[in-house]
Amino acid sequence: MKERRSIEAKLIRSQRVIVVSPPTSLSTKIGVGVLGFVGVTAVAGGVEMVLFPQGNVFVKGEWLDSLPVGSYRLPGIALGAGLGLGSLATALGLHRRPNCPLFRRVEEATGLHWSWAGTGAMGAGLAGWILLEVALIPERSALEALYGALAAGLVGLTASPSFRQTLRLTDPS
């Protein structure tokens, strides 16, 4: 009896395998890659800020003097959870294109899969993060230029005809 349950559990698990369809345009593949990169690095940066709230070698403690917060903990949560997890979720949405009832109104308004709007939102959020960083932190870094370019690229990607065509919703009837 125990062996039968084990076999049934394996069958049930095997039926839950999700078939992933690859992105169908170069622009979508670029979006998945950029969002994945931004997501992983933002989560890593957010974790670092939460673990070292008074700073470390990469995030200097003296920069806190120019910030309206007393530690890096809150900015770390915003970076990791907002930009990090948001970018990863959007990358997954671009890649798999799952239905999400939460974003149905966005899809109805745009005629495009919700990940299109998510890409623009993550690009705008990243641009805002970099602008705040430039305004509040006294030292400049080449990473600010890199992430600024990635932010502009994500926002620009939403205007790409091939990106929009790939994410266009079709009428099921």
Protein Blocks (a to p, Z undefined) as FASTA:
>chain_A
ZZmmmmmmmmmmmmmpccddddfbfklmmmmmmmmmmmmmmmmmmmmmmmmmnopfklcf
klmmmpcbfbfklmmmmmmmmmmmmmmmmmmmmmnopacfklmmmmmmnopafklmmmmm
mmmmmmmmmmmmmmmmmbdcfklmmmmmmmmmmmmmmmpmklmmmmpccdfZZ
